[in-house]
Structures are given as structure tokens and as C-alpha cells.
Amino acid sequence: MTVVVEKSPAPKGTPIFLTDAKRLPRLRDRLTTAQRQWLESSGFDGKPHTFALIPGPDGRVESVVSGFGNGNGDGAWALAHLPAKLPAGRYVLGKGPVAIDAAEAAFGWSLGGYRFSRYKKRNGELATMALPRSAAVSAALEEAGAVALVRDMVNTPAEDMGPAEIAAIVRAEAKSHGATFSEVVGDELLRRNFPAIHAVGRAAARAPRLIELSWGNPKHPRLAIVGKGVCFDTGGVDIKGAEGMRLMKKDMGGAAHAIALARLVMAQKLPYRLQLLVPAVENAIAGNAYRPGDIFKTRAGHTIEIGNTDAEGRVILCDALAYAVEQAPKVVIDFATLTGAARVALGPEVPAMFANDDRLARRLERASLAVGDPLWRLPLWRNYRRLFDSDMADFNNSGRGGFAGAIVAALFLDYFVPGDVAWAHFDTYAWNDASRPGRPVGGEAQGLRAALAALKARP
């Protein structure tokens, strides 16, 4: 536990003072002559994610000074570099030239201590932050825990994170929050009219499934959260190259986001009637794998021609979205590691967001800026539907010519959501390809806190 919460409004511990370069002289004026000399000799200049230990008369650490940045979301990550770098011990927020609130400190400090240790022992004791108890601090720690859940799920290799393991995680969340759990597994998908999910997952040794959780007051507005759960993606018959397959354990990142968001909706008792849906499959290669040129009828009644078996995420999502909208939700949010095109457009740190409702899109954009969880809206440019026209079926699952890949994928999903249902789609990378304080290389939650803040703002 890297964060402890106490009833006392002023917990005891070594104080940490935040400053930036501009206000560093103000902080130096509060130090003794010896401490000022020490700070100068350490080279501390107030830059973000730098720090210096300030000794007391007895030579022990009396306080810590830490640099602060000036960009969006700096408060949330301002202290994230410290838990693994400070001497083990107990620390508190001091009143320095720059202030952050206790909730931001709780979130950043907690994730600054994140370690994925399922397969490798991590040595070294982490420093602890003591904070006064408040509803905001509790909510921030819940959010940090949800981010850690996404990271843990995405970091876990496919051998240990298959469809059944994802189902077990959802079942555990349902039990924790008094929700209802169910799943449709294997050939039962055909009998229950989820043919697209079955088609993608039928070749794998581990049975495909649609996982469902329901929670909340039936009188509240209905919210559907859907997550792509491709536990490993070989590309199918249109097989990926070795390099393209290397990170495909993370192709269930959308499912991890959806489960984490559902957890937060339940933990914070938001006024929604929640439905969580995770189509969970492995896109494998075998004699019964679905093939390019195959045509399937979806739950919604549309026929789709398979132009590329590596465009499988949208195929499983279409059945889940069609099922979700049968319940007449007010809002639908889906998460998916859907296209490389979104990464080409926006890079690994910024998920693409599509929405068929401008008000929902604006709420997500405002929330993104407020909590420092970046996203960028791309257009549902419906003229591009021509790019997946088919002579054999209602439409193809992949676009022609390589143009507008992220938009084409979103437009495919758009066919399955009526225009009177507010819908947002996140095309996320779910991965850090470089380490930053509190955000190590590996699985990452992207757009999760923005979606939560938007849902909290208005049912």
C-alpha cells in the first residue's frame, strides 16, 4: 500500500514541497543557509519530475522538494516519480509554492508505485504517502485501482488471459458490487443469435463467448459499455507478420477498459442502469477458421463480407453493439484496440474518439481536458462508407485502398447503432511504448478517466 488514508486532517510524515523554476527562489528563501547551499550543489532547478532531499541539522531527511510542470494533467502525475525513488518512509504534502489537491496526489502517488509483478519479483520498498480522508481521495484511489486493473489485464500474456479468464474477472466484479453476471459460450452463440462473435472465435481451442454484467436501478438511464476482447490476434488466415503479432496479447485492451469503467460506475454508485458487454474470442488459425470472402449474417440482420480476417475486432463488436441497443440505452460507450491507422494519425498516447452525438462528444472533450486524460475526436465521415461497399453482401469488413482506416472501422460500427442513441467509440492503443513517471512501459488505460468524468457530469 503506497497511499494510506487517515482521519486526521494533518497526517504526520516528511513533507514534500512542490515548486517550479519560476517560484523556486521563494522556496529557497524558506531554507537555512546550509540547506540553500545543499540545494544549489544538488543541481535542483524545479524542472518537472526532479527532486532533492533537504537534510535537517541531524543529517536526516527533513523535507523533499520536487519540480512541477505546466501542462494539462500535471497535477495527477506531479508526484508519480517519487514512490520508487525516495527513501522508504512516510511522506505528506507540504505547503510549497505550488499546490496540488489531495486527490491528485493520491492518484499519482498510487500509480507511481504500480508494478506488474505476476511473473517477476520486484525488489525494493516503496515510499508511502499519508493523506487526510475525504470522498475525493477515496474516488481517486478507486480510479487508480481501475487503471491498475487495465494495466494488469493487458500486461498478462494470452496464455493466462483468455476468454474464460476475462469472464472470471467480470464475474468477480459482479460479485463485489451486487451485479448480475451471465455469459453465452461456444456454439450457444449461434443458438442465441451472435453469429459474428462465433465466426471469429470458432477456430480457437478456447471457446468464444459474450460476457454480460447488469447493475443498477432500472429507473435510471441505461448505459451500455462494450469492450473488444480479442485475447490474442494472429490475424487469422490473413496472418500477421511476427513483429505485428508480438504485442497482440494487448488486443483485449478494449475489454480491460470497459471492465474498469464498469467497476468505477458501480463503485461510485453513478445513477445509471449499467450493462457491460465483452465479446471475448481468440482470433486463431485452424481448419474451421473464418476466411476471406466468407459472408456472415450479423445479429442486426446485416450481411458482411470478410475482406480481411485481421479486421476481426469490428466483427465481434457489431453483434455486441446490436445487442446493447436492443435495450434502448441512453448512452453507449465502446473501447477497442481497433486500428493501426489511429496510431498513425495520433500516435500511441492519444486515443481516437468518434461519436454520433455532438453533446456527448463535447462532454468527453471537456472531461478529457479537466482530468488530463487526452483524446482527440475524429469524424464519422459517412461519405467514406463507399470504401467498404461489397457486391456480395451489405458491406465489407475492411476498407479499400488503405485510406481512412480508423474512420472506416468506426463507420462499420456506426451501422449497428441507431442515430437516436448517443454513442462514443474509443480506438485506443492501451499501451505505453516508453516509460514516463507513473506510466511504465506496458499496458495503459487511455480515455478511461475522461469517460468516467463525462458520465459523472451528466446521466
Secondary structure, DSSP 8 states (H G I E B T S, - for coil): --EEEESSSS--SEEEEEE-TTTHHHHHTTS-HHHHHHHHHHT----TT-EEEEE-TTSSEEEEEEE---STTHHHHTTTTSTTTS-SSEEEE---SB---HHHHHHHHHHHT----SSS---S---EEEEE--HHHHHHHHHHHHHHHHHHHHHS-GGGSSHHHHHHHHHHHHHHHT-EEEEEETTHHHHTT-HHHHHHHTTSSS--EEEEEEES-TTS-EEEEEE-EEEEE--TTS---HHHHTTGGGGGHHHHHHHHHHHHHHHTT-S-EEEEEEEEEEE--STT---TT-EEE-TTS-EEE-S-TT--HHHHHHHHHHHHHTT--SEEEEEE---HHHHHHH-SSS-EEEES-HHHHHHHHHHHHHHT---EE----GGGGGGG--SSSSEESS-STT-SHHHHHHHHHHTTS-TTSEEEEEE---EESS-BTTB-SEE---SHHHHHHHHHH--
